[in-house]
Amino acid sequence: MTLSTDELATWASLATLLERLPTALDAQLQRDSGLTHFEYGVLVALDTAPDRTLRLSVLAGYAACTLSRLSRAMTRLEKGGLVQRAVDPTDGRFTLGTLTEHGHDVVQAATPGHRELVRRLVFDLLTDEEARRLGQLTGRLVEASGPGPAWSPPSPPAPPA
């Protein structure tokens, strides 16, 4: 089945975005913190996890990558003192990744510039309703494109009553 003219135009726009957005995010993060967007995502996932620790298999699921790709990134991040790996004491078949204090500091320093770029490239261009709808649509595309749920940040704690 062929794509209609409108579908082809939509796909071309989406495919272009899928190429350009990671490049822009990588460039900003490399310039400001020496991290790739992938590495930053790994660090943020660890930073928001309980005790800043996750099994690498869970982290690979969040990052939508193979354990091999994650292992290479973890090696680089370990060399920079940003993460540590250890055997899971509750089940020796698994390896845990833990964000170090230095890694937490790097995430905290990298986040404002990253958020500013995300805001400029995405949210400043959309109304609140368009942004909400974009979230719904991309969620559906993520679900259709692979197994397992997408990573999502934990909900902020409720304000004290």
C-alpha positions as CSV (number, residue, x, y, z in Angstrom):
1,M,0.0,0.0,0.0
2,T,1.4,3.4,-0.9
3,L,1.3,6.5,1.2
4,S,-1.0,9.4,0.1
5,T,0.5,12.7,-0.7
6,D,-0.5,14.1,2.7
7,E,0.8,11.0,4.5
8,L,4.1,11.2,2.6
9,A,4.4,14.9,3.6
10,T,3.7,14.1,7.2
11,W,6.2,11.2,7.2
12,A,8.9,13.4,5.5
13,S,8.4,16.0,8.2
14,L,8.5,13.5,11.0
15,A,11.6,11.7,9.5
16,T,13.4,15.0,9.2
17,L,12.6,15.8,12.9
18,L,13.9,12.4,14.0
19,E,17.2,13.3,12.3
20,R,17.5,17.0,13.3
21,L,16.3,16.9,16.9
22,P,18.9,14.4,18.2
23,T,21.6,16.3,16.4
24,A,20.6,19.6,18.0
25,L,20.3,18.0,21.5
26,D,23.6,16.3,21.2
27,A,25.4,19.4,20.1
28,Q,24.1,21.5,23.0
29,L,24.8,18.8,25.6
30,Q,28.3,18.1,24.2
31,R,29.1,21.8,24.2
32,D,27.8,22.4,27.7
33,S,28.6,19.2,29.6
34,G,30.5,16.8,27.4
35,L,27.6,14.3,27.3
36,T,25.6,12.9,24.4
37,H,21.9,13.1,24.6
38,F,21.8,9.3,25.1
39,E,24.2,9.6,28.1
40,Y,22.3,12.4,29.5
41,G,19.1,10.4,29.3
42,V,20.8,7.5,31.1
43,L,22.0,9.8,33.9
44,V,18.6,11.4,34.3
45,A,16.9,8.0,34.5
46,L,19.4,7.1,37.3
47,D,19.0,10.5,39.0
48,T,15.3,10.0,39.3
49,A,15.4,6.4,40.4
50,P,15.1,5.3,44.0
51,D,18.6,5.5,45.6
52,R,19.8,6.7,42.1
53,T,20.1,3.0,41.2
54,L,18.6,0.8,38.5
55,R,19.2,-2.7,37.1
56,L,21.0,-2.2,33.8
57,S,18.3,-4.3,32.1
58,V,15.6,-1.9,33.3
59,L,17.8,1.1,32.3
60,A,18.3,-0.4,28.8
61,G,14.5,-0.7,28.5
62,Y,14.0,2.9,29.5
63,A,16.7,4.0,27.0
64,A,15.3,1.7,24.3
65,C,18.7,0.3,23.6
66,T,20.6,-3.0,23.8
67,L,22.5,-4.0,26.9
68,S,25.6,-3.8,24.7
69,R,25.1,-0.2,23.8
70,L,24.2,0.7,27.4
71,S,27.4,-1.1,28.6
72,R,29.6,0.9,26.3
73,A,28.0,4.1,27.6
74,M,28.2,3.0,31.2
75,T,32.0,2.3,30.7
76,R,32.5,5.9,29.4
77,L,30.4,7.3,32.2
78,E,32.2,5.2,34.8
79,K,35.6,6.5,33.5
80,G,34.3,10.0,34.1
81,G,33.2,9.1,37.7
82,L,29.6,9.7,36.9
83,V,28.2,6.1,37.6
84,Q,29.2,2.9,39.3
85,R,28.3,-0.6,38.4
86,A,27.9,-3.4,41.0
87,V,26.4,-6.9,41.1
88,D,22.8,-6.8,42.4
89,P,23.1,-8.2,46.0
90,T,19.5,-9.5,45.8
91,D,20.2,-11.4,42.6
92,G,23.7,-11.9,41.3
93,R,22.5,-12.4,37.8
94,F,21.8,-8.7,37.5
95,T,24.1,-5.6,37.4
96,L,23.1,-2.4,39.1
97,G,24.0,1.1,37.8
98,T,24.2,3.8,40.4
99,L,24.7,7.5,39.8
100,T,27.5,9.0,41.8
101,E,27.4,12.4,43.6
102,H,29.6,13.7,40.8
103,G,27.2,12.3,38.3
104,H,24.3,14.0,40.1
105,D,26.2,17.3,40.0
106,V,26.8,16.9,36.2
107,V,23.1,16.2,35.6
108,Q,22.1,19.2,37.7
109,A,24.5,21.5,35.8
110,A,23.5,20.1,32.3
111,T,19.7,20.3,32.9
112,P,19.0,24.0,32.6
113,G,20.6,24.4,29.2
114,H,19.0,21.2,28.0
115,R,15.6,22.3,29.2
116,E,16.0,25.7,27.6
117,L,16.8,24.1,24.2
118,V,13.8,21.7,24.5
119,R,11.6,24.6,25.4
120,R,12.9,26.7,22.4
121,L,12.7,23.8,19.9
122,V,9.4,22.3,21.0
123,F,7.2,24.0,23.5
124,D,7.7,27.7,22.5
125,L,6.3,26.7,19.1
126,L,3.2,25.1,20.4
127,T,0.1,26.1,22.3
128,D,-0.6,24.3,25.5
129,E,-3.3,22.2,23.7
130,E,-0.9,21.3,20.9
131,A,1.7,20.3,23.4
132,R,-0.8,18.1,25.2
133,R,-1.9,16.5,21.9
134,L,1.7,16.0,20.8
135,G,2.3,14.1,24.1
136,Q,-0.7,11.9,23.3
137,L,0.3,11.2,19.7
138,T,3.9,10.5,20.4
139,G,2.9,8.2,23.3
140,R,0.8,6.1,20.8
141,L,3.7,6.0,18.3
142,V,6.1,4.9,21.1
143,E,3.8,2.1,22.1
144,A,3.4,0.9,18.5
145,S,7.2,1.1,17.8
146,G,8.5,-1.3,20.3
147,P,8.0,-3.4,23.4
148,G,7.7,-2.0,26.9
149,P,6.7,1.4,28.1
150,A,8.6,4.5,27.5
151,W,10.5,6.1,30.3
152,S,8.6,8.8,32.0
153,P,9.8,11.0,34.9
154,P,8.4,10.3,38.3
155,S,5.5,12.5,39.4
156,P,6.6,15.4,41.7
157,P,5.6,14.9,45.3
158,A,2.3,16.4,46.3
159,P,2.6,19.7,48.3
160,P,2.1,19.4,52.0
161,A,-1.4,19.7,53.2
